[in-house]
């Protein structure tokens, strides 16, 4: 009989790679899910995402229940205990099953001597759960954010930081983009409703629908034929603001995984689109998306700081620059961002954004539009970046998007809305 996979040990190892080795969960998790069934894969994702979302609370509880932390080669057991605590605190997995599977994880991790310790800590938590949870919810760990990021948000957004933090700590909604080349949004929604599923239309973004309950893409009518794409509503806002037209040459810079490239071609199927990204592995995703949607674009690997190496002397009518950023607007989709990012990264990212903006501006035709976008909510990467750009470039003017005191439009993550995003529309005089 085939031995059952211990998902708790897999989760502990994946979390250890993120926290101790600085690896991205979007790399670690798919590798761990490779041979799992759909059901097991979903549970492993829930455990990994959940622990990374609630990490400060789990650390605090372990600090209360253990006299000293697990270190060195035993460190993976620290994360296994976290997986156990997360199940007891935040899931509907029966406590006896959560305990048994977590303790068994020590055997799979070749630490059988620590079974008693794990069992003891988890049972101690069960006995003290009410008192511990009450105390925990009165301390700074209730915000589930690192201190440096919390302080930046409080400084930047004194009136909004709590709603930002609250949205970051929730599970993200699943947004879809209906391909207008195949169906209107209402027509595709009718096909979805015929399968027993419901979705809400976005009030501003004309292709966007939010599913009432997330589901597998295999359950979406016409997904394989390119009728619909999974893409956050705020990311969809880029193409509405870019306003691509048929016949234009358009550059999508930092294009991977290709959601915006394909959205440009849905809006303007006769546009000549070049999609460029520095990450060759992620460019494979751009090609996959183009293939599924039966679209054509020029796809190139290239560094945004050196356009002369890949643009063949071309100038573009429109440029969409979705700049590399702190990703602080998409924490709910990637909770590992909170633990992988460092305070010092923000200045480094702002310097990189400036370099790319200055390098790519000459590739825009006179009268052309550059849409600068980030999935960040930090001013240094957003309105401050755009203000500094306008001060450096006399031939650039800002086309207002909102009645904002600051240049550009800042969107905050919202539980029923899109992710945190920033957009600024720059016109070359």
C-alpha positions in Angstrom: 0.0 0.0 0.0 1.3 3.4 -1.0 2.4 5.5 2.0 0.3 8.7 2.4 2.2 12.0 1.9 2.6 14.0 5.1 1.5 17.5 4.0 2.5 19.1 7.3 6.2 18.1 6.8 6.1 19.5 3.3 4.6 22.7 4.5 7.3 23.1 7.3 10.1 22.6 4.7 8.6 25.1 2.3 8.1 27.7 5.0 11.7 27.1 6.2 13.0 27.8 2.7 11.1 31.1 2.5 12.0 32.4 6.0 15.5 31.0 6.5 16.8 30.9 2.9 14.9 33.9 1.4 13.3 31.8 -1.4 10.0 33.0 -2.9 6.9 31.0 -2.1 5.9 31.1 -5.8 9.0 29.1 -6.5 9.0 26.8 -3.5 5.3 25.8 -3.4 4.9 24.6 -7.1 7.9 22.3 -6.5 6.4 20.8 -3.4 3.0 20.4 -5.1 4.3 18.5 -8.2 3.2 15.0 -7.4 0.1 15.9 -5.2 -3.6 15.5 -6.0 -5.6 18.6 -6.5 -7.1 18.2 -3.0 -3.7 17.8 -1.3 -2.2 20.6 -3.3 -5.0 23.0 -2.1 -4.4 22.0 1.5 -0.6 22.4 1.2 -1.2 25.9 -0.3 -3.6 26.8 2.6 -1.0 25.7 5.2 1.9 27.6 3.6 -0.1 30.8 2.8 -1.8 30.7 6.2 1.4 30.3 8.3 3.1 33.1 6.3 0.1 35.4 6.7 -0.1 34.9 10.5 3.6 34.4 11.2 4.0 37.1 14.0 1.2 35.6 16.0 2.5 32.0 15.6 6.0 33.2 16.7 4.6 35.0 19.7 2.7 31.9 20.8 5.7 29.6 20.4 7.7 32.2 22.5 5.0 31.8 25.2 4.9 28.0 25.1 8.6 27.1 24.7 11.5 28.2 26.9 14.0 28.4 24.0 13.6 28.4 20.2 14.5 25.5 18.0 17.7 26.3 16.1 20.2 24.8 13.6 19.2 21.4 12.2 16.1 21.3 14.4 14.8 24.6 13.0 12.4 22.8 10.6 10.6 21.5 13.7 9.9 25.1 14.7 8.0 25.6 11.5 6.3 22.2 11.9 5.0 23.4 15.3 3.8 26.6 13.5 1.9 24.5 11.0 0.2 22.6 13.9 -0.7 25.9 15.6 -2.1 27.4 12.4 -4.4 24.4 12.0 -5.7 24.6 15.5 -6.2 28.4 15.4 -7.5 29.1 11.9 -8.8 26.0 10.1 -11.7 23.6 10.5 -9.5 20.6 10.4 -10.5 18.4 13.5 -8.0 19.0 16.3 -7.2 15.3 16.7 -6.3 15.0 13.0 -4.2 18.2 13.0 -2.3 16.9 16.0 -1.7 13.4 14.7 -0.6 14.5 11.3 1.7 17.3 12.6 3.4 14.9 15.2 3.8 12.3 12.4 5.5 15.0 10.4 8.5 14.7 12.7 9.0 11.1 11.7 9.0 12.1 8.0 11.5 14.8 8.7 13.7 12.2 10.4 13.3 13.8 13.9 11.2 11.0 15.6 12.7 11.9 19.0 10.9 15.3 18.9 7.4 13.8 18.5 6.8 14.2 22.3 7.9 17.8 22.3 5.6 18.7 19.4 2.6 16.9 20.9 3.3 18.6 24.3 3.5 22.2 22.8 0.3 21.7 20.8 -1.7 20.2 23.7 -0.4 23.0 26.0 -1.7 25.5 23.4 -5.1 23.8 23.4 -5.4 24.1 27.2 -4.4 27.8 27.2 -5.9 28.8 23.9 -8.5 31.3 25.1 -6.1 33.2 27.4 -3.3 33.2 24.9 -5.5 34.5 22.0 -6.9 37.2 24.2 -3.5 38.5 25.2 -2.1 38.1 21.6 -4.9 40.3 20.1 -3.9 43.2 22.3 -0.2 43.4 21.1 1.5 44.7 17.9 1.6 41.1 16.5 -2.1 41.4 15.8 -1.2 43.5 12.7 0.7 40.6 11.1 3.2 43.0 9.5 6.9 43.5 10.1 7.7 46.6 12.2 9.5 48.5 9.4 6.6 48.1 7.0 4.0 49.0 9.5 5.9 52.2 10.3 6.2 53.1 6.6 2.5 52.7 6.1 1.6 54.7 9.2 3.9 57.6 8.0 2.7 57.5 4.4 -1.1 56.9 5.0 -2.0 58.1 8.6 -5.7 57.9 7.8 -5.6 54.6 5.7 -2.9 52.4 7.1 -5.3 50.2 9.2 -7.6 49.5 6.3 -4.5 48.7 4.1 -3.1 46.3 6.8 -6.6 44.7 7.2 -6.9 44.1 3.5 -3.4 42.7 3.3 -4.3 40.1 5.9 -7.3 38.7 4.1 -7.6 36.0 1.4 -7.6 37.7 -2.0 -10.7 37.6 -4.2 -10.4 35.9 -7.6 -10.8 38.4 -10.5 -11.4 37.5 -14.1 -10.9 39.4 -17.3 -13.4 38.6 -20.1 -11.9 38.5 -23.6 -14.0 41.1 -25.4 -12.8 39.6 -28.8 -15.0 36.5 -27.9 -17.8 37.8 -25.6 -19.1 40.9 -23.9 -18.7 40.7 -20.1 -22.5 40.1 -19.6 -22.6 37.4 -22.3 -19.8 35.4 -20.6 -21.3 36.0 -17.2 -24.5 34.3 -18.4 -22.4 31.3 -19.5 -20.8 31.2 -16.0 -24.1 31.5 -14.2 -25.4 28.5 -16.3 -22.7 26.4 -14.5 -24.2 27.5 -11.1 -21.5 30.1 -10.3 -21.9 33.8 -9.6 -19.7 36.8 -10.1 -19.8 40.6 -9.6 -18.9 43.1 -12.3 -16.3 45.8 -11.5 -17.8 49.3 -11.5 -14.9 50.9 -13.4 -13.1 48.2 -15.3 -15.3 47.0 -18.1 -13.8 43.5 -18.6 -13.5 42.6 -14.9 -15.6 40.1 -12.9 -15.1 39.0 -9.3 -16.1 35.4 -8.6 -18.2 35.0 -5.5 -16.1 31.9 -4.6 -12.7 31.1 -6.2 -12.5 28.0 -8.3 -10.2 26.0 -10.6 -9.7 27.5 -14.1 -10.9 24.2 -15.5 -14.4 25.2 -14.2 -14.5 28.5 -16.2 -16.4 28.3 -19.5 -14.0 28.6 -22.4 -10.8 29.1 -20.4 -8.8 26.8 -22.7 -10.2 28.7 -25.8 -9.0 32.1 -24.4 -12.5 33.4 -23.5 -11.4 34.5 -20.0 -8.1 35.1 -18.0 -7.4 35.3 -14.3 -6.2 38.8 -13.6 -6.7 41.2 -10.7 -9.0 44.1 -11.3 -6.3 46.7 -10.5 -3.9 45.2 -13.0 -6.7 45.4 -15.6 -6.8 49.1 -14.9 -3.5 49.6 -16.7 -4.8 48.8 -20.2 -7.9 51.1 -19.8 -5.5 54.0 -18.9 -2.9 53.1 -21.6 -5.8 53.2 -24.2 -4.0 51.2 -26.9 -5.2 51.7 -30.5 -5.1 49.4 -33.6 -2.0 50.0 -35.8 0.1 51.5 -33.0 3.5 50.1 -31.9 3.3 49.4 -28.2 6.0 48.3 -25.7 5.0 46.3 -22.6 8.1 46.5 -20.4 8.6 44.1 -17.5 5.8 42.1 -19.2 5.9 38.7 -17.5 3.7 36.7 -17.0 1.9 38.4 -19.9 -1.5 39.4 -18.4 -1.2 43.0 -19.6 0.4 42.0 -23.0 -2.7 39.9 -23.8 -5.1 42.5 -22.5 -3.5 45.1 -24.8 -4.1 42.8 -27.8 -7.7 42.1 -26.6 -8.3 45.9 -26.7 -6.4 46.5 -29.9 -5.9 43.3 -31.9 -4.1 45.1 -34.7 -1.5 46.7 -32.5 2.1 45.7 -32.9 3.1 44.7 -29.4 6.6 44.0 -28.1 6.8 42.3 -24.7 10.1 42.6 -22.8 11.2 41.1 -19.5 14.5 40.5 -17.9 13.5 37.0 -16.6 13.8 34.5 -19.4 12.1 31.7 -17.3 9.0 34.0 -16.7 8.9 34.9 -20.4 7.8 31.3 -21.0 4.5 32.3 -19.2 4.1 35.2 -21.6 4.3 32.8 -24.6 1.9 30.3 -22.9 -0.6 33.1 -22.4 -0.3 34.3 -26.0 -0.7 30.7 -27.3 -3.8 30.1 -25.2 -5.4 33.3 -26.4 -4.2 32.7 -30.0 -2.4 36.0 -30.1 0.9 37.3 -31.6 3.5 39.6 -30.1 7.3 40.0 -30.3 8.6 38.5 -27.0 12.2 39.4 -25.9 14.4 39.0 -22.9 15.9 42.3 -22.0 16.9 44.7 -19.2 14.7 47.8 -19.1 17.8 49.9 -18.2 19.4 49.2 -21.6 16.7 49.4 -24.3 19.4 49.9 -27.1 20.2 46.2 -26.6 16.8 44.9 -27.5 14.6 47.6 -29.2 16.4 47.7 -32.6 16.2 51.5 -32.7 12.4 51.4 -32.6 10.3 54.1 -31.0 6.8 53.4 -29.6 3.4 55.1 -29.7 2.7 53.8 -26.2 4.8 52.2 -23.4 3.4 50.4 -20.5 6.0 50.2 -17.7 4.9 48.0 -14.9 8.0 48.7 -12.9 9.9 46.3 -10.6 8.7 47.3 -7.1 8.3 46.3 -3.5 4.9 44.5 -4.3 3.5 45.9 -1.1 0.1 46.3 -2.8 -0.2 42.5 -3.5 0.7 41.1 0.0 -2.6 39.3 0.3 -1.7 37.3 -2.8 2.0 36.8 -1.8 2.2 36.9 2.0 5.9 35.9 1.9 6.6 39.5 0.6 6.3 40.7 4.2 9.2 38.4 5.3 11.4 38.6 2.2 11.4 42.4 1.8 13.7 44.6 3.9 13.4 48.3 4.7 16.6 49.0 2.7 15.1 47.5 -0.5 12.8 50.4 -1.0 15.5 53.0 -1.8 17.2 50.4 -4.1 14.0 49.7 -5.9 13.3 53.5 -6.3 16.7 53.9 -7.8 16.1 51.0 -10.3 12.7 52.5 -11.3 14.3 55.9 -11.9 17.0 54.2 -14.1 14.4 52.3 -16.2 12.2 55.4 -16.6 15.1 57.6 -17.8 16.4 54.9 -20.1 13.1 54.1 -21.8 11.7 57.6 -22.2 13.8 58.3 -25.4 12.1 55.2 -27.0 8.7 57.0 -26.8 7.6 58.9 -29.9 6.8 62.6 -29.6 3.1 62.9 -28.5 3.2 59.3 -27.2 2.0 58.0 -23.8 4.0 56.2 -21.1 1.9 54.6 -18.4 4.0 54.1 -15.3 2.5 51.5 -13.0 3.5 49.6 -9.8 1.8 47.2 -7.5 3.2 49.2 -4.6 1.6 51.4 -2.0 4.8 53.3 -0.9 5.1 56.9 -2.0 8.9 56.6 -2.8 8.1 54.2 -5.6 5.0 56.1 -6.8 4.0 59.7 -6.7 7.5 60.8 -5.4 9.1 58.9 -8.3 6.8 60.6 -10.8 7.3 64.1 -9.3 11.1 63.6 -9.6 10.8 62.3 -13.2 8.8 65.4 -14.2 11.4 67.7 -12.6 14.2 66.0 -14.7 12.3 65.8 -18.0 11.1 69.1 -19.5 9.5 67.3 -22.4 7.2 65.3 -20.1 3.8 66.3 -18.8 1.4 64.5 -16.6 -2.1 63.7 -17.8 -4.3 63.8 -14.6 -6.1 60.5 -13.8 -7.7 61.6 -10.6 -8.3 64.9 -8.7 -5.4 64.0 -6.5 -3.0 66.5 -4.8 -0.2 64.1 -5.7 0.7 63.1 -9.3 -0.9 59.8 -10.3 -3.6 57.6 -8.9 -2.9 55.4 -5.8 -5.3 52.5 -5.2 -5.3 50.7 -1.9 -6.0 46.9 -1.7 -9.7 46.3 -0.8 -11.3 43.0 0.5 -13.9 43.1 -2.3 -11.9 45.2 -4.7 -8.6 45.1 -6.6 -5.0 44.9 -5.3 -3.0 48.0 -4.2 -1.8 49.7 -7.4 -0.4 53.0 -8.6 -0.7 54.5 -12.1 0.7 57.7 -13.7 0.1 58.8 -17.3 3.0 60.7 -18.9 2.7 62.4 -22.3 5.8 63.4 -24.3 5.4 67.0 -25.5 
